[in-house]
Amino acid sequence: MKRGYVLLLLAVSVVEFLPLFFAPANPDLKGDGLGHLFKVHKLMEDGWEPWIEEWYAGFPLLRFYPPGSYIIAAFFGKVFGSAVRGYAATLMLTAFLGALALHTYLKRLEKEPYVAPLVFLLFPWHLGVAYIEGNFPRANAIHLAPLFLLGVLLLREYRERYLLLSALSISLVVITHHSIVIPLLILALALHWESLTELRAIGNALRVTGAVIFLTAFWYIPFFYDREWTHFWNISTNKWLFHGYSVSPDRFITPPGIFMVALLATAVAIGIRRQKLDTKKVTLIGTFAYLSLGQYSPTRWLYHLPIVSLIPPYRWLDVTSILVPLIVADSLEGMKPRPKAIAGLALVLIAAIPTAVLMPDIGPYPQNLVEIGRFLREQPGDDWRFTLYPLLGVAHYSYLPVLSSKGTMNGWYHEGNPAGDGEWRMWSLLETGKNATPYLRAYAVRFFISCTDTAPYGYTYRHTVGGCRVYDSNVSFVQPVSTLMAGHFYDLPLDYAYTEELPSNLSGVIAVIYSGNPDNHTAENLWEFVKSGGTLIWVPESTDTLFGVRAQVRPINASELSSEVYNVSRFASFRYGDFPWYGPVFTNVSPIVSMGKWTLIGAKQIGNGTLYVLGGNFLYHIAYTGSQYELEVLKSLIPQEEARIQIDQLVRGDGRYSFRITAKKPVLLRVSEAYFPHWKVKVNGREANVVRDDRTGLTLVSVGAGSSEISAAFIDPFIKLRYYSALAWAIIAAYTLLEFAPMRRLSGPEL
């Protein structure tokens, strides 16, 4: 390969991302860029910690997102002295490597190898991904796509060094971004099916696959092992996301779309005229473009298929960034130098025009957010979090920990967030103007910064910073929880923990709300709990008997309700639209609210405790009607007993926390740290059985009376895989470089 051409590819790769390289240290990146930049910053500052505190209620960093781009960017960030320069340098490097790989790939196929790599570098799609969408790892994966095709092509080789190069090439793409692997695999199989079905290629493919698995196991094994904790959206079943991730046909008549279509049309026209057009590639582009339509497709059922459902529709267009240059190479194959120069220049110019438009001037981080970050940095302590509302510009907000050195609930990457369901309920309550304070306090949100008129219940206005109103509340990282809900979940504006199944250890729990019909084993545990002095509130959902109290489903007649304790006229209407409201009522229990000869709310003394029964599907009735009076009725049945505890010596860090507690009696603690199976919690040096609060996703720990030392650490059982894989990468890369070093040409005599 001529040095001048290599320098040209390098120059184009560098110039495209110079705006990023010379951006301010804290830049105003668009789209999701700042969320990705935070990860680079985190790796530079603290290394690859398995668990970080800055986002959400704790987050397993890079466990569910391929780490390749971030590792390279953190390295270059150290070299160039800033995260954003490492970010830019990584994009430059991957673009350059991709162009070189495409040149080598085309030479091996005896196609035109010079114009297509330039078109590949200038093709607008990857620049839109990098600059507008701000999807840093995906842009790198698009750049490295030619490496994947080259790796597949090398499967036909005999010599070991080519197979090792194939494994390295494919592995690099695989750990850069996951969503491009399936389209690239489809593309590679379609283009090289005949050669791949040869016996030698099949054997080589098995060997290379083994090497790829070995090189990428450090990430994929933990990913699949902990897959139950992922929160990947099922795009096709989420109407809002499916629509947002679909490509409207109108997108193809916007300026960038027009240039991409014009480039493809010009290459196709040249290919048709010269009878060099590969109809297979054109068919593939049409197929991928059709799959990108999503919501606008006449065959939406396609997006429910197993493979297609894994990929957001618009990402099928990622492979057009390599398919269009391949069509260009086909069209120019065998052309005489002068016509080829003219046609090539025309194609490069068509691609270069939108490139210039898509290279923005990147300014500094928004001043109002800088002011908010400065304010938060000045606040003492680290046993609290902050959140910005509304939930817009999440990637912008999630960069605030860089400026403030405080934790935020505005984490940017939700997949794998172990407290995600509870947090989304919190945001939903805020959006609908309901009481989200139990969640905010459970997540130890001290500062609620509202950039709208929203003011959370129980929070006090402090002042305005950066144009947003700051509210604060006295919160604690460790909180006693006296009430537990089990069975069916109902989200009510009260402070309680929820577990789907009743925990075996109810030490420290004063009241249990059991919604549903317990099985025999659960009923035995509830009996012991009540008999020893606990309060049980049973809310059955169908006919059943518990502790001699018989529940039977009947229509609820509000006109028959009577009580000497509560004003039943303030109960919401027991109607479901235009239909009667059905629910359980009871016999063999002392009535508090009667319905004729039946009991709607009753009580029964059992041992030292009390059983309360709530009929009429009472919890659902409160949630469905929003009845504040019935909510107060429920609250009146829950014993109000202050847990007297003292928390001292609280220490927090990435993947660890510890504190001392002094309690008058046994207590159930909710620690404001997301539950994840690899946390090891010790109470007085002995490992404790912790429980997940399924309402908030946080950690529940029972401690006894007196003074206790609690220490917790996130122990990643797969941490050693990183070292083994790093060693494998180093050995295989070094061996491959040594094998190819004597060739003295970048492409080598056979590449």
PyMOL commands that set and color helices and strands:
alter all, ss='L'
color gray80, all
select helices_A, chain A and resi 3-16+18-21+33-46+68-80+83-108+115-122+124-133+136-143+145-156+160-174+181-196+199-225+227-229+235-237+239-244+249-253+255-274+279-291+294-296+300-304+308-310+313-332+337-357+367-377+394-397+400-404+420-431+437-442+520-531+558-560+568-570+618-625+628-637+719-743
alter helices_A, ss='H'
color red, helices_A
select strands_A, chain A and resi 385-389+407-408+445-450+460-465+468-472+478-480+483-487+497-499+511-515+535-539+544-546+549-555+561-562+575-576+579-580+582-587+590-595+598-606+609-614+645-653+656-663+667-674+679-683+686-687+691-693+698-703+706-714
alter strands_A, ss='S'
color yellow, strands_A
deselect
rebuild
show_as cartoon
